[in-house]
């Protein structure tokens, strides 16, 4: 048989992470040979934290404009696209937490502009991934987005964000533990495309995050460094795979189901952590290891800790398989309310 496999992989060209990284953004753009006009997509708070610093540094050599935005919605993505196209910007820089970066990367993808990620918190692996979570009415949709051509993660800025955000990011990385098992299952049973290198990176990153869980602490830049490295590695695994499979399985189906029926109750990574406990149980893995790692670093492990009632948790688990067409341990038909309740009780989530 003739070999005819062809695969495209896009990876960041420059990753700069550590203390004072943001002050080097001008050098990064120079190394990337960026020309023309730059649109900085950020929010009112994150503009003060880092957006204005980016503007100050870059306006010496570029025409720069700040665009303040809000939640990651289809409407806000469209507003960014219109501004970028109307004024013919050449680059979009997303400065902020997950929502601002999701808006920036989705807008950049839709209008074929390069994108740079400048996180001000490390609440989930979206700062480095080629996916964006965007609200479309009542639904939350994970869609294809731009791979950042550069990631600039300044630990001296991220450490100032609430510790809860950092722990949510760590939990989102631990979610890879069940995501890769679901991916392997889909590969074996459904013949889904599989990348052994992306699988290995994602699995190793999750296990390392579990091992580092006892060392994480508030107001500690080294803790930020550990989580940021893991988040970037997780994003790289997704870029290698060409999909979110290495970091998004049944636990993220549960997460999106919760975000649909009970929006705004908890951070994305917090919900994903709880989902990972349940899914590792369904997969026959060591769910207590996941639960204990999350608990020791201060992440939620129970439904009530992500502000869900028992009934809402059961409902979310029973509808998770409907969130998107992705084969996981939940199968194509999902699980019954009785089975969902049993799993949630067995793992002490409810």
N, C-alpha and C positions, 0 to 999 in steps of 0.2 A: 504493500500500500504506500502511495506517495505521501510524504509529509507536507501538509498544507496549513499547519497551525500558524496563526498570526495574532499577536497580542500587543496592545498599546499600553504603556505604563507612563504615567506622569508623576514626577516627584519634585518636591521643592528643590530649588538650586542652592539656596543659602539658608541655613538654619542658625540663628544666633540666639543663644539662651544663656542667661546668667545675670550677675549683678551689673547694672548700668548698661545693659544691652541696647536700650532705646536710644541712647546718645550716639550710637553708631549707625543709625538708620540712614543717614546721608551717605556714609561709606558703602552701605549695602546697595543702595540705589545706583551709586556710581559703578560698583562692581557688576551690577546687572545691566548697565548701559541704558538706564531708563531715561527717556526724553519726554518733553511735553508737559501736559497739565495733569495734576493729581487731585483726586477727590477723596477726602477723608470721611468715611462713614462712621459715625460714633453717636453717643447719646449725651444728654445734658451732664450727667455725672461723670461718665468716662471721658468726656471732652476735657473736664477739669483735671482728671487724674493723669491722662496721657495724650489726649487728642491735640490739645494746644501745644504740648511739647513737640509733637510730630510736626505741627504746622510751623512752629518757631524754627526748628532745625532745617526744614525743607524749603521754606520760602526764600531762603538766600539764593537758591539755584533753580527753583521751579515755581510755576504758578500753581498755588494751592488753595483749595476751598474746603471748608468744613461743612458737612451735611449732617444735621442732627435728626435722629430718627428714634422710633420707639420699639414696640414689640415686633417680633419676627412674623409679620403677616404678608400675605400676597400683595396687599395694598401698599405697604411700605417698600417692598421690593420694587414694585412698579414705579414708585416715586423716585427712588434712587436711579433706576434705569433711565427715566425721562430726563433727570438732571444731567446724568453722565452723557447721554446722547445729544441733548440740546447744546451743551457747552463743549462737546467733543473732548472729553477727558481721555487720557491715555492709560491711566492706571487707577485702580481703586484700592485704598488701604482701609481695612476694617480694624477699628480700634475699640476694644470693649470686651464684654463677656460673650457668652455664647450667642445671644440674640443678635447683637450688632454685627458680629462676624458672619453669622448665618445670612443676614440680609445682604451684606457686602459680597460674600462669595457667590450667592445665588444670582444677584444682579450682574456681577462680573461674568458669570457663566452664560447668562442669557444673551448678553450683548458682546460676548467674545473679547473681554478685556482682561489683562493680567490682574492678579489680586495678591495683596500682601496681608498676612495675618499678624496683628499686634494685640495679643490678649492682655487684658487687665485683671483677669481672674482665670482660674483653671478649673472651672466647674464641670466641664465635660470634654471629651476628646474631639469635639467639633472644631476646635481652634486649628487642628492640623489635618482634618479629614476632607475628602472630596464629596461630602454630603452636607445638606442643609435641612434643618427641621423648620418648616414654615407652616403657619396656621392658615388654613383656607376655610373661612367660616367656622363651623364647629369642629372641623377635622384638622388634625395635625399630620402633615405629610412630610416624609423624608424623601428628598429629591436630589438628583445629581447636581453638583455644583463645581466650581473651580477648585482645582488643587492650588494651594498658594505657591507662588513662585519663590516666596520667602516667608519664614516665620521668625518673628523677633519677639522673644519672650523675656522680659526684664523681671527677674525675680525680686528686685528691690521694689518694684511697683506691685506685683502680684501678691506679695506678702502682706500688703496693706488691705487687701480684700478680706471680707469676713471668712474666718476659718471654716465655716460651714460650706463655703463654695469649694475650697480646696479638698475637703473630705468628699464632697459630691463628685469631684473629678476623679479622685482615687477610686471611689465606688464604681464609676463608669468604666474605668480600666479593668477592675476586677470582674466586671460583667463579661469580659472576653472569655473567661473561664467556661461559661456555658455557651457562648456564641460559637466558639470553635468546635465544640462537640456537636452542636446543631448542624454546622457546616459540613462536618465530616459525615454525619448521618445523611444529609441531602446528597452528598457526593456518592455514598455507597448505595443508597436506595433509589435515587432519582437521576443519577448520572450528572449531577450539577458540576459545572467547572470548578476546579479546585487548584489552589496554589500551595504547595507544601512549604515554600519559604514564608509566605504571608501567614500561614497557619502557625509555623514555628515561632515567628516573631510575636504574634498575638498571644499565643499560649505562654511563652516565656515572660512577656510583659505582665500578664495577669498574675502569674505565680510570684514574680518579683514584687509586685505591689502588695500581695498578700503577706509576703515575708517582711516587707518594710512597714506594714500597718502599725506595729507597736512603737515604731520610732517617730511617727508623725506627731507634731505638736504645734500649737498656735504661735503666731508671731516668730516663726523660725524660717529663715530664708533657705536653709538646707532642706527642710521638709518640702518647701515649694519646688526646689530644684529636683527632688526625687519624683514628685508628681508630674511636673512639667515634662521631664524626660520620658516618663511612661506614656503620657498623653501624646507626645510627638511620635513615639514608637508605634503606638496604636494607629495613629493617622497614617504613618508610613506603610503599615501592614495593609490598610484599606487601599492605599494608592497602588501597592504592588498587586493586590488581588483584582483591582479594577471594580470593586464593589465594597459595600459596607459589611459583607459577610464575616470578616475576621473579628468584628467588634459589635455585631448586631444579630442576635438570634431571638429565641423565644422570650428571653428576659426583656428585650426591647419591644417586642410585640406587646408584652404586658405593660411596659412603660407607656407606650403610645395609647393603649386602651385606657389606662388610668388618666392620662392627660386629656383624653376625649370626654370621658364621663365625669371627671372631677378636675377640671383645669385649674391651674394655679395653686394647688394644695401643697406641692413640694417641688424641689428642684429635680431636673431630669435625672441626674446621676443618683440622687437619693432613691428615686423610684426604681431605677435600674438595679441598684444594689439589693433592694428587697426582692425584686423579680428574680435575681440571680440565685437567691437562697432557695426559692420555690422550684425553679427550673433545674437546679443541680440535684434536688431531691427527686424530681421526675426522671432525670437522666440516670439516676443511680450513682451519682457522685457524692463526694463528702460534703454535704450541705452544711454541716456543723463547722467545718473549717472556714467556709465563706461567712457564715453567721458570726463566728468568733472574731474574724479579721475586721469585719465591718463594725462590730460592737466595740472592739478595743480602740478603734480610731475615732469613735463617736458618731458613726453613721447610723441611720435608722435601720432597724431589723424587723419592725412590726408595722402592721397596717395603720394602727393608730398614730404611729410616729411620723407617718407621711399624710396624716389627717384623713385617712380613709375609714369608713365604717366597715364592719365585717361583711355586710351585704354588698357594699361597693367593691371590695376586694374580690369577692366571689364572682361578681358580675364581670369585672375586668378580666379575670382569668378565663372565664368561659367564652368571652368574645375576642380574646387575644389573637386567635388564629385567623380572624377575619380582617385584621388590620392591613395586611398586605399579602400578596401571593409569595410566601416564603416557607419552604418546608422546614419544620423544626420538630422537636420532640412532641409538640402538641398535635402533630399530624394534620391531615387536611380537614378533619371534622371537629377538631378541638376536643375538649373534655366536658363532661356533664357538670352541672352545679354541685351534685353530690361528690363527684371526684375532686372538684376544685376545693370544696370545703374541707375534704379529708386531707388534701395536700397542704393547704394553708394551716390547718390545725397541727398536722404532723411536724411542720417546720416552725411552729409557734409564732407564725406571722399573725394569726388571729387567735 
